[in-house]
Amino acid sequence: MAQRSTWWLAVMLLVGTMLSCNASDPELELARATQGLTGDTRACLLEYNTALVADGEDPCCRREGGVNQCNTETSCNERSGGSCCIIYATQHTRGGQGCCMYEGGGFGTTGAGANREQECRELLQME
């Protein structure tokens, strides 16, 4: 009888471990999706307007702990329309997701409508 209960205990522990490993974590899912494109799991801080990026390319141009690779001279195209936002801040920034820089160098605002020029200058390493 002791062997039978030990066996069931082992099975229950194994099932519990498997279930906890498959729990859905949005941050982990985002990291997995990003890693699939780039092999890099660091959070993306800045990304190009996806209309300005070729299909299948990673739009991220600045990762947490990395150097800025965003080209602030990027121009809008037919897909984005004129006077577009060329670089977006992601949800991983202080101001949250939203436009960071418009074509021609204008800065965006936060979701709450606050000017995000200082944060965007820091992220774009313009200081």
The first five atom37 places (N, CA, C, CB, O) and aatype in JSON, in Angstrom:
{
  "aatype": [12, 0, 5, 1, 15, 16, 17, 17, 10, 0, 19, 12, 10, 10, 19, 7, 16, 12, 10, 15, 4, 2, 0, 15, 3, 14, 6, 10, 6, 10, 0, 1, 0, 16, 5, 7, 10, 16, 7, 3, 16, 1, 0, 4, 10, 10, 6, 18, 2, 16, 0, 10, 19, 0, 3, 7, 6, 3, 14, 4, 4, 1, 1, 6, 7, 7, 19, 2, 5, 4, 2, 16, 6, 16, 15, 4, 2, 6, 1, 15, 7, 7, 15, 4, 4, 9, 9, 18, 0, 16, 5, 8, 16, 1, 7, 7, 5, 7, 4, 4, 12, 18, 6, 7, 7, 7, 13, 7, 16, 16, 7, 0, 7, 0, 2, 1, 6, 5, 6, 4, 1, 6, 10, 10, 5, 12, 6],
  "atom_mask": [
    [1, 1, 1, 1, 1],
    [1, 1, 1, 1, 1],
    [1, 1, 1, 1, 1],
    [1, 1, 1, 1, 1],
    [1, 1, 1, 1, 1],
    [1, 1, 1, 1, 1],
    [1, 1, 1, 1, 1],
    [1, 1, 1, 1, 1],
    [1, 1, 1, 1, 1],
    [1, 1, 1, 1, 1],
    [1, 1, 1, 1, 1],
    [1, 1, 1, 1, 1],
    [1, 1, 1, 1, 1],
    [1, 1, 1, 1, 1],
    [1, 1, 1, 1, 1],
    [1, 1, 1, 0, 1],
    [1, 1, 1, 1, 1],
    [1, 1, 1, 1, 1],
    [1, 1, 1, 1, 1],
    [1, 1, 1, 1, 1],
    [1, 1, 1, 1, 1],
    [1, 1, 1, 1, 1],
    [1, 1, 1, 1, 1],
    [1, 1, 1, 1, 1],
    [1, 1, 1, 1, 1],
    [1, 1, 1, 1, 1],
    [1, 1, 1, 1, 1],
    [1, 1, 1, 1, 1],
    [1, 1, 1, 1, 1],
    [1, 1, 1, 1, 1],
    [1, 1, 1, 1, 1],
    [1, 1, 1, 1, 1],
    [1, 1, 1, 1, 1],
    [1, 1, 1, 1, 1],
    [1, 1, 1, 1, 1],
    [1, 1, 1, 0, 1],
    [1, 1, 1, 1, 1],
    [1, 1, 1, 1, 1],
    [1, 1, 1, 0, 1],
    [1, 1, 1, 1, 1],
    [1, 1, 1, 1, 1],
    [1, 1, 1, 1, 1],
    [1, 1, 1, 1, 1],
    [1, 1, 1, 1, 1],
    [1, 1, 1, 1, 1],
    [1, 1, 1, 1, 1],
    [1, 1, 1, 1, 1],
    [1, 1, 1, 1, 1],
    [1, 1, 1, 1, 1],
    [1, 1, 1, 1, 1],
    [1, 1, 1, 1, 1],
    [1, 1, 1, 1, 1],
    [1, 1, 1, 1, 1],
    [1, 1, 1, 1, 1],
    [1, 1, 1, 1, 1],
    [1, 1, 1, 0, 1],
    [1, 1, 1, 1, 1],
    [1, 1, 1, 1, 1],
    [1, 1, 1, 1, 1],
    [1, 1, 1, 1, 1],
    [1, 1, 1, 1, 1],
    [1, 1, 1, 1, 1],
    [1, 1, 1, 1, 1],
    [1, 1, 1, 1, 1],
    [1, 1, 1, 0, 1],
    [1, 1, 1, 0, 1],
    [1, 1, 1, 1, 1],
    [1, 1, 1, 1, 1],
    [1, 1, 1, 1, 1],
    [1, 1, 1, 1, 1],
    [1, 1, 1, 1, 1],
    [1, 1, 1, 1, 1],
    [1, 1, 1, 1, 1],
    [1, 1, 1, 1, 1],
    [1, 1, 1, 1, 1],
    [1, 1, 1, 1, 1],
    [1, 1, 1, 1, 1],
    [1, 1, 1, 1, 1],
    [1, 1, 1, 1, 1],
    [1, 1, 1, 1, 1],
    [1, 1, 1, 0, 1],
    [1, 1, 1, 0, 1],
    [1, 1, 1, 1, 1],
    [1, 1, 1, 1, 1],
    [1, 1, 1, 1, 1],
    [1, 1, 1, 1, 1],
    [1, 1, 1, 1, 1],
    [1, 1, 1, 1, 1],
    [1, 1, 1, 1, 1],
    [1, 1, 1, 1, 1],
    [1, 1, 1, 1, 1],
    [1, 1, 1, 1, 1],
    [1, 1, 1, 1, 1],
    [1, 1, 1, 1, 1],
    [1, 1, 1, 0, 1],
    [1, 1, 1, 0, 1],
    [1, 1, 1, 1, 1],
    [1, 1, 1, 0, 1],
    [1, 1, 1, 1, 1],
    [1, 1, 1, 1, 1],
    [1, 1, 1, 1, 1],
    [1, 1, 1, 1, 1],
    [1, 1, 1, 1, 1],
    [1, 1, 1, 0, 1],
    [1, 1, 1, 0, 1],
    [1, 1, 1, 0, 1],
    [1, 1, 1, 1, 1],
    [1, 1, 1, 0, 1],
    [1, 1, 1, 1, 1],
    [1, 1, 1, 1, 1],
    [1, 1, 1, 0, 1],
    [1, 1, 1, 1, 1],
    [1, 1, 1, 0, 1],
    [1, 1, 1, 1, 1],
    [1, 1, 1, 1, 1],
    [1, 1, 1, 1, 1],
    [1, 1, 1, 1, 1],
    [1, 1, 1, 1, 1],
    [1, 1, 1, 1, 1],
    [1, 1, 1, 1, 1],
    [1, 1, 1, 1, 1],
    [1, 1, 1, 1, 1],
    [1, 1, 1, 1, 1],
    [1, 1, 1, 1, 1],
    [1, 1, 1, 1, 1],
    [1, 1, 1, 1, 1],
    [1, 1, 1, 1, 1]
  ],
  "atom_positions": [
    [[0.81, -1.19, 0.0], [0.0, 0.0, 0.0], [0.86, 1.26, 0.0], [-0.93, -0.01, 1.2], [0.52, 2.25, -0.65]],
    [[1.99, 1.23, 0.74], [2.87, 2.39, 0.8], [3.49, 2.68, -0.56], [3.97, 2.16, 1.84], [3.69, 3.84, -0.91]],
    [[3.79, 1.63, -1.33], [4.36, 1.84, -2.66], [3.36, 2.53, -3.57], [4.81, 0.52, -3.27], [3.73, 3.41, -4.35]],
    [[2.1, 2.13, -3.49], [1.07, 2.71, -4.34], [0.88, 4.2, -4.06], [-0.25, 1.96, -4.14], [0.78, 4.99, -5.0]],
    [[0.83, 4.59, -2.79], [0.66, 6.01, -2.45], [1.9, 6.82, -2.81], [0.34, 6.17, -0.95], [1.79, 7.99, -3.18]],
    [[3.07, 6.24, -2.7], [4.3, 6.93, -3.1], [4.3, 7.15, -4.61], [5.54, 6.12, -2.68], [4.71, 8.22, -5.08]],
    [[3.85, 6.15, -5.35], [3.79, 6.26, -6.8], [2.84, 7.38, -7.22], [3.36, 4.93, -7.43], [3.17, 8.17, -8.09]],
    [[1.64, 7.45, -6.59], [0.68, 8.5, -6.91], [1.21, 9.88, -6.52], [-0.64, 8.24, -6.21], [0.96, 10.85, -7.23]],
    [[1.9, 9.96, -5.44], [2.5, 11.23, -5.01], [3.5, 11.71, -6.05], [3.18, 11.08, -3.64], [3.52, 12.89, -6.39]],
    [[4.32, 10.8, -6.56], [5.3, 11.16, -7.59], [4.61, 11.63, -8.86], [6.22, 9.96, -7.9], [5.05, 12.59, -9.49]],
    [[3.53, 10.95, -9.25], [2.78, 11.35, -10.45], [2.17, 12.74, -10.25], [1.66, 10.32, -10.76], [2.26, 13.57, -11.16]],
    [[1.58, 13.0, -9.12], [0.97, 14.29, -8.84], [2.0, 15.42, -8.84], [0.24, 14.26, -7.5], [1.73, 16.51, -9.34]],
    [[3.16, 15.16, -8.28], [4.22, 16.17, -8.29], [4.68, 16.47, -9.71], [5.41, 15.7, -7.45], [4.9, 17.63, -10.06]],
    [[4.82, 15.43, -10.53], [5.24, 15.6, -11.91], [4.21, 16.4, -12.69], [5.47, 14.24, -12.56], [4.58, 17.3, -13.44]],
    [[2.92, 16.09, -12.54], [1.85, 16.81, -13.24], [1.82, 18.27, -12.78], [0.48, 16.13, -12.99], [1.67, 19.17, -13.61]],
    [[1.95, 18.51, -11.49], [1.95, 19.88, -10.97], [3.11, 20.69, -11.52], [0.0, 0.0, 0.0], [2.94, 21.87, -11.85]],
    [[4.27, 20.08, -11.63], [5.44, 20.76, -12.18], [5.22, 21.09, -13.64], [6.7, 19.91, -12.02], [5.55, 22.18, -14.09]],
    [[4.66, 20.14, -14.39], [4.41, 20.38, -15.81], [3.39, 21.49, -16.01], [3.92, 19.1, -16.49], [3.57, 22.32, -16.91]],
    [[2.35, 21.54, -15.21], [1.34, 22.58, -15.33], [1.91, 23.96, -15.0], [0.17, 22.28, -14.43], [1.61, 24.94, -15.69]],
    [[2.73, 24.05, -13.96], [3.29, 25.35, -13.59], [4.27, 25.84, -14.64], [3.98, 25.26, -12.24], [4.43, 27.05, -14.8]],
    [[4.93, 24.95, -15.36], [5.86, 25.36, -16.41], [5.13, 25.9, -17.63], [6.75, 24.19, -16.82], [5.71, 26.66, -18.4]],
    [[3.88, 25.51, -17.82], [3.12, 25.95, -18.98], [2.23, 27.15, -18.69], [2.28, 24.82, -19.49], [1.46, 27.57, -19.55]],
    [[2.32, 27.71, -17.48], [1.5, 28.86, -17.14], [1.82, 30.02, -18.07], [1.72, 29.28, -15.66], [2.98, 30.23, -18.44]],
    [[0.8, 30.75, -18.46], [0.97, 31.85, -19.41], [1.45, 33.11, -18.69], [-0.35, 32.13, -20.17], [0.79, 33.57, -17.76]],
    [[2.55, 33.65, -19.12], [3.11, 34.89, -18.59], [3.3, 35.83, -19.77], [4.46, 34.64, -17.81], [4.12, 35.54, -20.64]],
    [[2.56, 36.95, -19.84], [2.66, 37.84, -20.99], [4.09, 38.32, -21.26], [1.77, 39.03, -20.79], [4.51, 38.39, -22.42]],
    [[4.85, 38.65, -20.22], [6.23, 39.12, -20.42], [7.09, 38.01, -21.02], [6.84, 39.59, -19.08], [7.92, 38.26, -21.89]],
    [[6.88, 36.78, -20.55], [7.63, 35.65, -21.09], [7.25, 35.39, -22.53], [7.4, 34.39, -20.24], [8.11, 35.1, -23.36]],
    [[5.95, 35.48, -22.84], [5.49, 35.28, -24.22], [6.08, 36.34, -25.14], [3.95, 35.3, -24.29], [6.5, 36.02, -26.25]],
    [[6.11, 37.61, -24.7], [6.7, 38.68, -25.5], [8.18, 38.42, -25.71], [6.5, 40.05, -24.82], [8.69, 38.58, -26.82]],
    [[8.88, 38.01, -24.66], [10.31, 37.72, -24.79], [10.54, 36.57, -25.77], [10.92, 37.39, -23.42], [11.48, 36.61, -26.56]],
    [[9.68, 35.55, -25.7], [9.83, 34.42, -26.63], [9.6, 34.85, -28.06], [8.85, 33.29, -26.27], [10.34, 34.44, -28.96]],
    [[8.58, 35.69, -28.3], [8.29, 36.17, -29.65], [9.44, 37.01, -30.17], [6.98, 36.98, -29.68], [9.85, 36.87, -31.33]],
    [[9.97, 37.89, -29.33], [11.1, 38.74, -29.73], [12.33, 37.9, -29.98], [11.39, 39.8, -28.66], [13.06, 38.13, -30.95]],
    [[12.57, 36.92, -29.11], [13.73, 36.08, -29.28], [13.64, 35.3, -30.59], [13.88, 35.12, -28.1], [14.65, 35.03, -31.22]],
    [[12.42, 34.95, -30.98], [12.25, 34.23, -32.24], [12.68, 35.06, -33.43], [0.0, 0.0, 0.0], [13.16, 34.51, -34.42]],
    [[12.53, 36.38, -33.35], [12.94, 37.25, -34.44], [14.41, 37.6, -34.39], [12.12, 38.51, -34.42], [15.08, 37.67, -35.42]],
    [[14.93, 37.82, -33.19], [16.29, 38.38, -33.07], [17.26, 37.53, -32.28], [16.21, 39.71, -32.46], [18.47, 37.74, -32.39]],
    [[16.78, 36.6, -31.49], [17.65, 35.86, -30.6], [17.95, 36.63, -29.33], [0.0, 0.0, 0.0], [18.73, 36.17, -28.5]],
    [[17.33, 37.81, -29.15], [17.59, 38.69, -28.0], [16.34, 38.78, -27.15], [18.04, 40.1, -28.47], [15.27, 39.11, -27.66]],
    [[16.45, 38.48, -25.84], [15.29, 38.52, -24.96], [15.19, 39.8, -24.14], [15.31, 37.33, -24.04], [14.27, 39.92, -23.33]],
    [[16.11, 40.75, -24.31], [16.0, 42.02, -23.58], [14.78, 42.79, -24.08], [17.29, 42.88, -23.74], [14.44, 42.72, -25.26]],
    [[14.13, 43.52, -23.18], [12.92, 44.26, -23.54], [13.23, 45.33, -24.58], [12.29, 44.92, -22.3], [14.25, 46.01, -24.51]],
    [[12.33, 45.45, -25.54], [12.45, 46.49, -26.56], [11.92, 47.79, -25.97], [11.67, 46.11, -27.88], [10.82, 47.81, -25.42]],
    [[12.69, 48.87, -26.07], [12.28, 50.18, -25.56], [11.77, 51.09, -26.68], [13.45, 50.84, -24.85], [10.81, 51.83, -26.48]],
    [[12.41, 51.04, -27.84], [12.02, 51.86, -28.98], [11.9, 50.98, -30.21], [13.04, 52.99, -29.22], [12.69, 50.05, -30.42]],
    [[10.91, 51.27, -31.03], [10.74, 50.51, -32.26], [10.24, 51.42, -33.37], [9.77, 49.33, -32.04], [9.55, 52.41, -33.13]],
    [[10.63, 51.06, -34.59], [10.15, 51.81, -35.75], [8.67, 51.57, -35.97], [10.95, 51.42, -37.0], [8.13, 50.53, -35.58]],
    [[8.02, 52.52, -36.59], [6.68, 52.35, -37.11], [6.74, 51.12, -38.02], [6.16, 53.64, -37.88], [7.56, 51.08, -38.94]],
    [[5.88, 50.14, -37.8], [5.98, 48.89, -38.57], [5.74, 49.11, -40.06], [4.98, 47.88, -38.04], [6.14, 48.27, -40.87]],
    [[5.1, 50.21, -40.45], [4.92, 50.51, -41.87], [6.25, 50.88, -42.53], [3.91, 51.66, -42.05], [6.36, 50.9, -43.75]],
    [[7.26, 51.18, -41.72], [8.57, 51.59, -42.25], [9.57, 50.45, -42.25], [9.12, 52.74, -41.43], [10.73, 50.63, -42.64]],
    [[9.14, 49.27, -41.81], [10.03, 48.12, -41.68], [9.58, 47.04, -42.67], [10.04, 47.56, -40.21], [8.38, 46.79, -42.83]],
    [[10.52, 46.41, -43.32], [10.19, 45.33, -44.25], [9.5, 44.19, -43.51], [11.45, 44.82, -44.97], [9.82, 43.92, -42.35]],
    [[8.57, 43.53, -44.18], [7.86, 42.39, -43.59], [8.85, 41.36, -43.07], [6.91, 41.75, -44.61], [9.82, 41.01, -43.75]],
    [[8.61, 40.88, -41.85], [9.45, 39.85, -41.26], [10.66, 40.39, -40.52], [0.0, 0.0, 0.0], [11.34, 39.62, -39.84]],
    [[10.95, 41.69, -40.62], [12.09, 42.27, -39.89], [11.64, 42.75, -38.52], [12.72, 43.44, -40.68], [10.49, 43.14, -38.34]],
    [[12.55, 42.71, -37.56], [12.27, 43.16, -36.2], [12.26, 44.69, -36.2], [13.33, 42.6, -35.19], [13.25, 45.3, -36.58]],
    [[11.15, 45.33, -35.77], [11.09, 46.79, -35.75], [11.86, 47.41, -34.58], [9.66, 47.22, -35.69], [12.04, 48.63, -34.56]],
    [[12.31, 46.62, -33.61], [12.99, 47.16, -32.43], [14.33, 47.76, -32.81], [13.18, 46.06, -31.37], [15.14, 47.13, -33.48]],
    [[14.56, 49.01, -32.36], [15.83, 49.66, -32.66], [16.58, 50.09, -31.4], [15.6, 50.87, -33.54], [17.67, 50.64, -31.49]],
    [[16.0, 49.84, -30.22], [16.69, 50.12, -28.96], [16.18, 49.15, -27.91], [16.47, 51.59, -28.49], [15.0, 49.12, -27.6]],
    [[17.09, 48.35, -27.38], [16.74, 47.37, -26.36], [17.28, 47.81, -25.0], [17.29, 45.97, -26.72], [18.24, 48.57, -24.91]],
    [[16.65, 47.32, -23.97], [17.08, 47.59, -22.61], [18.54, 47.17, -22.45], [16.18, 46.85, -21.59], [18.89, 46.03, -22.75]],
    [[19.37, 48.09, -21.98], [20.79, 47.8, -21.77], [21.61, 47.86, -23.04], [0.0, 0.0, 0.0], [22.82, 47.64, -23.0]],
    [[20.98, 48.17, -24.17], [21.71, 48.23, -25.44], [21.87, 49.65, -25.93], [0.0, 0.0, 0.0], [21.38, 50.6, -25.31]],
    [[22.56, 49.78, -27.04], [22.77, 51.12, -27.63], [21.64, 51.44, -28.58], [24.13, 51.18, -28.37], [20.98, 50.55, -29.11]],
    [[21.42, 52.72, -28.79], [20.4, 53.19, -29.71], [20.82, 52.89, -31.14], [20.14, 54.69, -29.52], [21.92, 53.26, -31.57]],
    [[19.96, 52.22, -31.87], [20.21, 51.95, -33.29], [19.11, 52.57, -34.14], [20.3, 50.44, -33.55], [18.97, 52.24, -35.32]],
    [[18.32, 53.48, -33.55], [17.22, 54.13, -34.26], [17.76, 55.27, -35.12], [16.16, 54.65, -33.26], [18.55, 56.09, -34.66]],
    [[17.32, 55.3, -36.35], [17.7, 56.37, -37.27], [16.62, 57.44, -37.24], [17.91, 55.83, -38.73], [15.52, 57.23, -37.76]],
    [[16.92, 58.58, -36.62], [15.95, 59.66, -36.49], [15.74, 60.4, -37.81], [16.39, 60.63, -35.41], [14.9, 61.29, -37.89]],
    [[16.5, 60.05, -38.83], [16.36, 60.67, -40.15], [15.43, 59.85, -41.05], [17.75, 60.81, -40.82], [15.27, 60.17, -42.22]],
    [[14.83, 58.81, -40.52], [13.93, 57.95, -41.3], [12.75, 58.78, -41.79], [13.43, 56.75, -40.45], [12.26, 59.66, -41.09]],
    [[12.31, 58.5, -43.0], [11.18, 59.21, -43.6], [9.95, 58.32, -43.67], [11.55, 59.71, -45.0], [10.06, 57.1, -43.74]],
    [[8.8, 58.94, -43.65], [7.54, 58.22, -43.83], [7.48, 57.7, -45.27], [6.31, 59.14, -43.52], [8.23, 58.16, -46.13]],
    [[6.61, 56.75, -45.51], [6.47, 56.19, -46.86], [4.99, 56.06, -47.21], [7.17, 54.82, -46.96], [4.13, 56.55, -46.49]],
    [[4.71, 55.4, -48.33], [3.32, 55.22, -48.78], [2.5, 54.43, -47.77], [3.29, 54.52, -50.14], [1.32, 54.7, -47.57]],
    [[3.13, 53.46, -47.15], [2.41, 52.6, -46.2], [2.05, 53.36, -44.91], [3.24, 51.37, -45.85], [1.0, 53.11, -44.32]],
    [[2.92, 54.27, -44.49], [2.7, 54.97, -43.22], [1.88, 56.24, -43.38], [4.03, 55.31, -42.58], [1.24, 56.7, -42.44]],
    [[1.91, 56.81, -44.58], [1.27, 58.11, -44.77], [2.24, 59.22, -44.39], [0.0, 0.0, 0.0], [3.27, 58.97, -43.77]],
    [[1.93, 60.43, -44.76], [2.81, 61.58, -44.49], [2.77, 62.01, -43.04], [0.0, 0.0, 0.0], [1.81, 61.75, -42.33]],
    [[3.84, 62.68, -42.62], [3.97, 63.22, -41.26], [3.68, 62.16, -40.2], [3.04, 64.41, -41.08], [2.97, 62.43, -39.23]],
    [[4.21, 60.99, -40.39], [3.94, 59.88, -39.47], [4.86, 59.89, -38.25], [4.08, 58.55, -40.2], [5.85, 60.62, -38.2]],
    [[4.5, 59.08, -37.29], [5.39, 58.8, -36.18], [6.38, 57.76, -36.69], [4.61, 58.29, -34.89], [5.98, 56.69, -37.14]],
    [[7.67, 58.06, -36.63], [8.67, 57.12, -37.15], [9.19, 56.18, -36.08], [9.82, 57.87, -37.77], [9.56, 55.04, -36.39]],
    [[9.24, 56.63, -34.82], [9.77, 55.81, -33.73], [8.8, 55.85, -32.55], [11.18, 56.3, -33.29], [8.42, 56.91, -32.06]],
    [[8.41, 54.67, -32.13], [7.5, 54.53, -30.99], [8.24, 54.05, -29.76], [6.36, 53.57, -31.33], [9.15, 53.23, -29.85]],
    [[7.84, 54.58, -28.59], [8.29, 54.03, -27.31], [7.35, 52.87, -27.01], [8.27, 55.13, -26.15], [6.18, 52.91, -27.37]],
    [[7.86, 51.84, -26.36], [7.04, 50.68, -26.03], [6.5, 50.78, -24.61], [7.85, 49.38, -26.2], [6.78, 51.74, -23.89]],
    [[5.73, 49.8, -24.22], [5.16, 49.76, -22.87], [6.22, 49.61, -21.8], [4.17, 48.62, -22.76], [5.92, 49.76, -20.62]],
    [[7.46, 49.33, -22.18], [8.55, 49.14, -21.22], [9.25, 50.45, -20.86], [9.56, 48.17, -21.77], [10.28, 50.42, -20.19]],
    [[8.71, 51.59, -21.27], [9.31, 52.9, -20.96], [8.49, 53.6, -19.88], [9.39, 53.8, -22.23], [7.36, 53.2, -19.59]],
    [[9.07, 54.64, -19.27], [8.36, 55.39, -18.21], [7.04, 55.95, -18.71], [9.24, 56.53, -17.68], [6.03, 55.86, -18.02]],
    [[7.05, 56.54, -19.91], [5.84, 57.15, -20.45], [4.85, 56.17, -21.05], [0.0, 0.0, 0.0], [3.73, 56.54, -21.39]],
    [[5.26, 54.91, -21.17], [4.39, 53.9, -21.75], [4.41, 53.95, -23.27], [0.0, 0.0, 0.0], [5.15, 54.72, -23.88]],
    [[3.58, 53.13, -23.86], [3.55, 53.0, -25.31], [2.99, 54.27, -25.95], [2.72, 51.79, -25.72], [2.0, 54.82, -25.48]],
    [[3.63, 54.71, -27.01], [3.17, 55.88, -27.74], [4.27, 56.43, -28.62], [0.0, 0.0, 0.0], [5.41, 55.96, -28.59]],
    [[3.92, 57.43, -29.41], [4.9, 58.01, -30.33], [6.01, 58.7, -29.57], [4.22, 58.99, -31.28], [5.77, 59.44, -28.62]],
    [[7.23, 58.46, -30.01], [8.4, 59.11, -29.41], [8.94, 60.19, -30.35], [9.5, 58.07, -29.09], [9.35, 61.26, -29.9]],
    [[8.95, 59.91, -31.66], [9.47, 60.89, -32.6], [8.72, 60.84, -33.93], [10.95, 60.67, -32.83], [8.51, 59.78, -34.51]],
    [[8.32, 62.04, -34.39], [7.68, 62.18, -35.68], [8.72, 62.46, -36.77], [6.63, 63.3, -35.64], [9.84, 62.89, -36.48]],
    [[8.32, 62.23, -37.99], [9.18, 62.58, -39.12], [9.53, 64.06, -39.01], [8.47, 62.26, -40.5], [8.66, 64.89, -38.75]],
    [[10.78, 64.39, -39.2], [11.22, 65.77, -39.09], [11.72, 66.14, -37.71], [0.0, 0.0, 0.0], [12.23, 67.25, -37.52]],
    [[11.6, 65.23, -36.73], [12.21, 65.47, -35.42], [11.31, 65.92, -34.31], [0.0, 0.0, 0.0], [11.8, 66.16, -33.21]],
    [[10.01, 66.03, -34.52], [9.1, 66.42, -33.44], [8.91, 65.27, -32.46], [0.0, 0.0, 0.0], [8.88, 64.1, -32.85]],
    [[8.78, 65.61, -31.18], [8.62, 64.59, -30.15], [7.14, 64.36, -29.85], [9.36, 65.01, -28.87], [6.32, 65.26, -30.0]],
    [[6.82, 63.15, -29.45], [5.45, 62.77, -29.13], [5.09, 63.08, -27.7], [0.0, 0.0, 0.0], [5.82, 63.76, -26.99]],
    [[3.92, 62.57, -27.29], [3.44, 62.75, -25.93], [3.18, 61.39, -25.31], [2.15, 63.63, -25.9], [3.11, 60.38, -26.03]],
    [[3.03, 61.34, -24.01], [2.7, 60.09, -23.32], [1.22, 59.81, -23.51], [3.06, 60.17, -21.8], [0.48, 60.64, -24.04]],
    [[0.79, 58.64, -23.07], [-0.62, 58.3, -23.15], [-1.49, 59.3, -22.4], [0.0, 0.0, 0.0], [-2.64, 59.52, -22.78]],
    [[-0.97, 59.88, -21.35], [-1.73, 60.87, -20.57], [-1.63, 62.27, -21.18], [-1.23, 60.9, -19.13], [-2.19, 63.22, -20.64]],
    [[-0.92, 62.4, -22.3], [-0.81, 63.69, -22.97], [0.37, 64.54, -22.53], [0.0, 0.0, 0.0], [0.51, 65.67, -22.98]],
    [[1.23, 64.01, -21.67], [2.4, 64.77, -21.2], [3.5, 64.72, -22.26], [2.92, 64.21, -19.85], [3.64, 63.73, -22.98]],
    [[4.27, 65.78, -22.35], [5.38, 65.85, -23.29], [6.42, 64.81, -22.89], [6.0, 67.27, -23.33], [6.78, 64.71, -21.72]],
    [[6.89, 64.04, -23.86], [7.87, 63.01, -23.53], [9.23, 63.3, -24.17], [7.35, 61.64, -23.99], [10.04, 62.39, -24.37]],
    [[9.48, 64.57, -24.48], [10.75, 64.93, -25.13], [11.96, 64.5, -24.33], [10.8, 66.42, -25.37], [12.89, 63.91, -24.89]],
    [[11.99, 64.77, -23.02], [13.16, 64.42, -22.21], [13.41, 62.91, -22.24], [12.97, 64.9, -20.76], [14.53, 62.47, -22.45]],
    [[12.36, 62.14, -22.02], [12.52, 60.68, -22.02], [12.99, 60.19, -23.39], [11.2, 60.0, -21.64], [13.87, 59.34, -23.47]],
    [[12.41, 60.72, -24.45], [12.79, 60.28, -25.8], [14.21, 60.68, -26.13], [11.83, 60.85, -26.84], [14.94, 59.91, -26.76]],
    [[14.62, 61.86, -25.72], [16.03, 62.26, -25.93], [16.97, 61.3, -25.24], [16.28, 63.7, -25.42], [18.0, 60.91, -25.8]],
    [[16.63, 60.91, -24.01], [17.46, 59.96, -23.28], [17.5, 58.59, -23.98], [16.93, 59.8, -21.84], [18.57, 58.0, -24.15]],
    [[16.34, 58.1, -24.38], [16.27, 56.8, -25.04], [17.0, 56.79, -26.39], [14.81, 56.4, -25.24], [17.64, 55.81, -26.77]],
    [[16.89, 57.9, -27.1], [17.55, 58.02, -28.41], [19.01, 58.44, -28.27], [16.8, 59.03, -29.28], [19.72, 58.59, -29.27]],
    [[19.46, 58.64, -27.03], [20.82, 59.05, -26.72], [21.21, 60.31, -27.49], [21.8, 57.93, -27.03], [22.28, 60.38, -28.1]],
    [[20.31, 61.3, -27.43], [20.52, 62.56, -28.13], [21.17, 63.61, -27.22], [19.2, 63.09, -28.66], [21.42, 64.73, -27.67]],
    [[21.43, 63.28, -25.97], [22.01, 64.26, -25.05], [23.47, 64.03, -24.85], [21.33, 64.23, -23.72], [24.11, 64.76, -24.11]]
  ]
}
